[in-house]
Amino acid sequence: MSVEDIGDWMNLNATNRGIVHSALILAGSIVVIAAPLCLLSIVMGLSGSGGPWGVSAAAAVCILAGVAADGVAALVQRAASPLASLLAGMTLRLLPPLVVCLILALREGGSDHLAFVVYLLVFYLVILSLDTWWAVQRVPGRSGHSNHRSN
């Protein structure tokens, strides 16, 4: 199975995929990373925001932010420009994890939540990668595949 086969199966190249499809792919991608992180936190004896509940909360924040960003970006793309779509998606994707990190930093003992912040950053990068791929797919005239074969 090649990368293109996986992309076709996940329908990553389609510009007309729905929000449910996006949510399922985002959630599935996060779960693939969250499951080992949960097990690792249990093995390491982490609790609180560094334990399994912290992994789950960080995953939920990033999944919700990613779905909201993708949905709003798709709507803005239809009504405005690709740049406005990218900015709206970027704002919605970044704001929830950033606000959570800010709240944790302002609380006394903010360094106690370092593992949670790392979870947020890892999940954010996964969501950022997928949402960026989809944003490129929404730009008219882009196929998502580059073919640089020389004859």
C-alpha positions in Angstrom: 0.0 0.0 0.0 1.5 3.3 -1.1 1.1 6.8 0.4 -1.2 7.7 -2.5 -3.4 4.7 -1.7 -3.6 5.8 1.9 -4.4 9.4 0.7 -7.1 8.1 -1.6 -8.6 5.9 1.1 -8.7 8.7 3.5 -10.0 10.9 0.7 -7.4 13.6 1.6 -7.4 14.9 -2.0 -11.1 15.6 -2.2 -12.2 19.2 -2.0 -15.8 18.3 -1.3 -15.4 16.1 1.7 -17.7 16.9 4.6 -17.1 18.0 8.2 -18.0 14.5 9.5 -15.3 13.0 7.3 -12.8 15.6 8.5 -13.7 15.0 12.1 -13.3 11.2 11.8 -9.8 11.6 10.2 -8.7 14.2 12.8 -10.0 12.1 15.7 -8.5 8.9 14.3 -5.1 10.5 13.7 -5.1 11.9 17.3 -6.2 8.5 18.8 -3.3 6.8 17.0 -0.9 9.1 18.9 -2.9 9.4 22.1 -3.2 5.7 22.8 0.6 5.2 23.2 0.9 8.4 25.2 -1.8 7.2 27.6 0.0 3.9 28.0 3.3 5.7 28.5 1.8 8.0 31.1 0.5 5.0 33.0 3.8 3.2 32.8 5.7 6.2 34.0 3.2 6.7 36.9 2.0 10.1 35.8 -1.2 11.4 37.2 -3.3 14.6 37.0 -2.8 16.6 33.9 0.2 14.5 32.9 -1.7 11.2 33.1 -4.2 9.6 30.9 -6.9 12.1 31.7 -4.5 14.9 30.6 -3.8 13.1 27.4 -7.6 12.8 26.8 -8.3 16.4 27.6 -5.4 17.6 25.3 -6.7 15.4 22.5 -10.2 16.7 22.9 -9.1 20.3 22.9 -7.1 19.8 19.7 -9.8 17.7 17.9 -12.5 20.3 18.6 -10.2 23.1 17.5 -9.2 21.2 14.3 -12.8 20.4 13.4 -13.9 24.0 14.0 -11.0 25.4 12.0 -11.7 23.1 9.1 -15.4 23.8 9.0 -15.0 27.6 9.3 -12.2 27.6 6.8 -14.3 25.7 4.3 -17.2 28.2 4.7 -14.9 31.2 4.5 -13.3 29.8 1.4 -16.7 29.7 -0.4 -17.6 33.2 0.7 -14.2 35.0 0.6 -10.7 34.3 -0.5 -8.2 31.5 0.2 -6.1 33.9 2.4 -9.1 34.7 4.5 -9.9 31.0 4.8 -6.3 30.2 5.9 -6.4 33.0 8.5 -9.7 31.9 9.9 -8.6 28.3 10.1 -5.3 29.2 11.7 -7.0 31.4 14.3 -9.5 28.8 15.3 -6.9 26.0 15.4 -4.4 27.9 17.5 -6.6 29.8 19.9 -8.0 27.0 22.1 -4.7 25.3 22.8 -3.0 28.7 23.3 -5.7 29.8 25.8 -5.4 26.6 27.7 -1.6 27.0 27.9 -2.0 30.6 29.0 -4.4 29.6 31.8 -2.1 26.9 33.0 0.9 29.3 32.9 -0.9 31.9 35.0 -1.9 29.4 37.7 0.3 28.8 40.6 2.3 25.7 40.0 2.0 26.1 36.2 5.2 24.0 35.7 3.3 21.1 37.1 1.4 20.9 33.9 4.4 20.6 31.5 3.4 17.1 30.3 -0.1 18.4 29.4 1.4 21.3 27.4 3.6 18.8 25.6 0.5 16.7 24.8 -1.2 19.8 23.5 1.7 20.7 21.2 2.0 17.1 19.8 -1.7 17.0 19.0 -1.6 20.5 17.6 1.1 19.6 15.2 -1.0 16.6 13.9 -4.1 18.8 13.5 -2.0 21.6 11.8 -0.5 19.1 9.3 -3.9 17.7 8.3 -5.7 21.1 8.2 -2.9 22.6 6.1 -3.1 19.7 3.7 -6.8 20.2 3.3 -6.4 24.0 3.0 -4.1 23.5 0.1 -6.6 21.1 -1.5 -9.3 23.8 -1.3 -7.3 26.3 -3.3 -8.6 26.2 -6.9 -6.3 24.8 -9.5 -4.3 22.6 -6.9 -4.4 18.9 -7.2 -2.3 18.1 -4.2 0.0 15.9 -6.2 3.2 17.2 -7.7 4.5 15.3 -10.7 8.1 16.1 -11.4 9.0 13.1 -13.5 11.3 13.9 -16.3 11.0 12.0 -19.6 
